[in-house]
Amino acid sequence: MFSFFKRKSRLEKLREEYESLMEKIFIVSKTNRRAGDELFVKAEEIMKKIEFEEMQQSK
């Protein structure tokens, strides 16, 4: 009922950031491949952070 009061975890924020970046990559890569590749490197870094957080939570 009051889910808007619930704070997002760091993992949820990283996942949202990753998803939005992947959408942006898809759009940008159609016109500028180099810029898309640079954004993809950032997305990979975020994915590594996500994997690290998941490992921390599973312990």
N, C-alpha and C positions, 0 to 999 in steps of 0.2 A: 504494500500500500504506500509506504513512504520510501520507496527505493531511491528517490532523488536525493535523500539525505545520506545515502550510503556513499562513502568515498570509494573511488576506484583504486585498486591495488596497483602497485608498480608494474606487475605483469600485464594487467589489463590495459594500462596506458601504453606500454610498449607494443602490445598486439595491435591496438588502434593506430598507433603511429606507423607500424609496419604495413598494415593494410592500406592506409591512406597513401603511403609512399609508393606501394606497388601499383595503385591506381594511377598515380601521377606518372610513374615510369612508363606505364602502358601508353598513356597519351603522348608524353614527350618523345618516346622512342620512335613514334611514327614520323616525326619531323626532324629530330635531331638525335641521331644515334649516340653520339659522344656524351651528350648531356644525360641521356637515358642510362648509359653505362656508369656514369659517375653517381647517379642516384641509386643505381643497383648496388654499388659498393656500400653506400650508406645503409641500404636495406639489409645487406648481409651482416653488417655490424650490429644492427638492431636485432637480427635473428639470433646472433651469438649471445646477446644479452638476454634474450627471451629464454634460450636454452639453459643459460647459467641460472637464471631465476627459477626455472622449473626444477633443475637439479637441487637447488637449495631448498625448495619447498618439499621435495620428495624425501629429504633426509629426516 
